[in-house]
């Protein structure tokens, strides 16, 4: 039995929806706008499904559509300054591709592993990570609160990211072997 276009689209969207939402929320930081852009991305993808090359990954194709919509959103909005240039959106997409290649069945498995790893970080790393990525503080603000230079905060975050990468890979490898 052959899969029709609607079934193919539903399967591919189900596999990539969480990753696309994470991409949009990281790019626009406003959940309502991200949700609107998600819907618009889905409509555009459905209309352009004939353009999708089945030999290529669907996630990057969706993110490409979303990136164009994000940039159009910021160009059209005079009251909101665009926080991301196309190169930043491309970098974010590449990072999500790296996450996608990790073991684990679903994006939510990977996200759950990341949350557990953040919770397991030593306090000095965990505090910096939470300030930067949960509270969205800048390096100088974090440095002020932790009594560190911005460069020391940057180094601490780099070390925390390395620990998180190792931890997530271990957790997913254990889950894969279970």
C-alpha positions as CSV (number, residue, x, y, z in Angstrom):
1,X,0.0,0.0,0.0
2,X,1.5,3.3,-1.1
3,X,1.6,6.3,1.3
4,X,-0.3,9.3,-0.1
5,X,1.0,12.9,0.3
6,X,-1.3,13.6,3.2
7,X,-0.1,10.6,5.2
8,X,3.6,11.4,4.3
9,X,3.1,14.9,5.5
10,X,1.5,13.9,8.8
11,X,4.3,11.4,9.5
12,X,7.1,13.9,8.7
13,X,5.4,16.7,10.7
14,X,4.9,14.4,13.7
15,X,8.6,13.5,13.7
16,X,9.8,17.1,13.3
17,X,7.2,19.2,15.1
18,X,8.9,19.4,18.5
19,X,12.2,20.3,16.9
20,X,10.6,23.0,14.8
21,X,8.8,24.5,17.8
22,X,12.1,24.6,19.7
23,X,13.8,26.3,16.7
24,X,11.0,28.9,16.4
25,X,10.9,29.7,20.1
26,X,14.7,30.1,20.2
27,X,14.5,32.4,17.3
28,X,11.6,34.7,18.3
29,X,11.4,34.3,22.1
30,X,7.7,35.0,22.0
31,X,5.6,31.9,22.4
32,X,2.5,33.4,20.6
33,X,4.5,34.6,17.6
34,X,6.4,31.2,17.5
35,X,3.0,29.4,17.5
36,X,1.8,31.6,14.7
37,X,5.0,31.0,12.7
38,X,4.7,27.3,13.3
39,X,1.2,27.3,11.8
40,X,2.3,29.4,8.9
41,X,5.3,27.1,8.3
42,X,3.0,24.1,8.2
43,X,0.7,25.7,5.7
44,X,3.6,26.7,3.5
45,X,5.1,23.3,3.7
46,X,1.8,21.6,2.9
47,X,1.4,23.9,-0.2
48,X,4.9,23.3,-1.3
49,X,5.1,19.6,-0.5
50,X,5.7,18.8,-4.2
51,X,9.0,20.8,-3.9
52,X,10.2,18.6,-1.0
53,X,13.1,16.3,-2.1
54,X,12.5,13.0,-0.4
55,X,16.2,12.2,-0.6
56,X,16.9,15.0,1.9
57,X,16.0,15.4,5.5
58,X,12.6,17.0,6.2
59,X,13.6,18.9,9.4
60,X,16.1,21.2,7.6
61,X,13.6,21.8,4.8
62,X,10.9,22.9,7.4
63,X,13.5,25.1,9.2
64,X,14.4,26.7,5.9
65,X,10.7,27.7,5.4
66,X,10.5,28.8,9.0
67,X,13.7,30.9,8.7
68,X,12.3,32.8,5.8
69,X,9.0,33.4,7.7
70,X,11.0,34.6,10.8
71,X,13.0,37.1,8.7
72,X,9.8,38.3,7.0
73,X,8.1,38.7,10.4
74,X,10.9,40.9,11.6
75,X,11.0,42.9,8.4
76,X,7.3,43.5,8.6
77,X,7.3,44.4,12.3
78,X,8.5,48.0,12.9
79,X,8.2,47.8,16.6
80,X,10.3,44.7,17.1
81,X,14.0,44.7,16.3
82,X,15.2,41.5,14.6
83,X,17.5,39.6,17.0
84,X,18.7,37.2,14.4
85,X,20.5,37.5,11.1
86,X,20.2,34.7,8.6
87,X,23.6,33.4,9.6
88,X,22.4,33.0,13.2
89,X,19.3,31.1,12.1
90,X,21.5,28.9,10.0
91,X,23.8,28.2,13.0
92,X,20.7,27.4,15.1
93,X,19.5,25.0,12.4
94,X,22.9,23.3,12.4
95,X,22.9,22.8,16.1
96,X,19.4,21.2,15.9
97,X,20.8,18.9,13.2
98,X,23.5,17.9,15.6
99,X,20.9,17.1,18.3
100,X,18.9,15.1,15.7
101,X,21.9,12.8,15.1
102,X,22.2,11.9,18.8
103,X,20.7,8.5,19.8
104,X,17.2,8.5,21.2
105,X,13.9,7.9,19.6
106,X,12.4,11.4,19.8
107,X,13.3,15.0,20.4
108,X,11.4,14.8,23.8
109,X,13.8,12.0,24.9
110,X,16.7,14.2,24.1
111,X,15.1,17.2,25.8
112,X,14.4,15.1,28.9
113,X,18.0,13.9,29.0
114,X,19.2,17.5,28.7
115,X,17.0,18.6,31.6
116,X,18.3,15.8,33.8
117,X,21.9,16.7,32.9
118,X,21.3,20.4,33.7
119,X,19.9,19.4,37.1
120,X,23.0,17.2,37.7
121,X,25.5,20.0,36.9
122,X,27.7,21.2,39.8
123,X,26.3,24.4,41.3
124,X,28.9,26.7,39.7
125,X,28.0,25.5,36.2
126,X,24.3,25.0,36.8
127,X,23.8,28.6,38.1
128,X,25.5,30.0,35.1
129,X,23.5,27.9,32.7
130,X,20.2,28.8,34.3
131,X,21.0,32.5,34.4
132,X,22.0,32.4,30.7
133,X,19.4,30.2,29.2
134,X,16.4,30.2,31.6
135,X,16.6,33.9,32.7
136,X,18.3,35.0,29.4
137,X,20.8,37.2,31.2
138,X,23.8,38.5,29.3
139,X,27.4,37.6,30.2
140,X,28.0,40.9,32.1
141,X,24.9,40.5,34.2
142,X,25.8,36.9,35.1
143,X,29.3,38.0,35.9
144,X,27.9,40.7,38.2
145,X,25.8,38.2,40.1
146,X,28.5,35.6,40.3
147,X,31.3,38.1,40.9
148,X,33.1,37.0,37.7
149,X,34.4,38.7,34.6
150,X,32.3,38.3,31.4
151,X,35.2,36.2,30.0
152,X,35.2,33.9,33.0
153,X,31.4,33.5,32.6
154,X,31.9,32.6,28.9
155,X,34.5,30.0,29.9
156,X,32.2,28.6,32.6
157,X,29.4,28.2,30.1
158,X,31.7,26.5,27.6
159,X,32.7,24.0,30.2
160,X,29.1,23.5,31.2
161,X,28.1,22.9,27.6
162,X,30.9,20.3,27.2
163,X,29.7,18.5,30.4
164,X,26.1,18.6,29.2
165,X,27.1,17.2,25.8
166,X,28.9,14.3,27.4
167,X,26.1,13.7,29.9
168,X,23.3,13.7,27.3
169,X,25.2,11.4,25.0
170,X,25.8,9.0,27.9
171,X,22.1,9.1,29.0
172,X,20.9,8.5,25.4
173,X,23.4,5.7,24.9
174,X,22.2,4.0,28.1
175,X,18.5,4.5,27.0
176,X,19.3,3.0,23.6
177,X,21.0,-0.1,25.1
178,X,18.1,-0.7,27.6
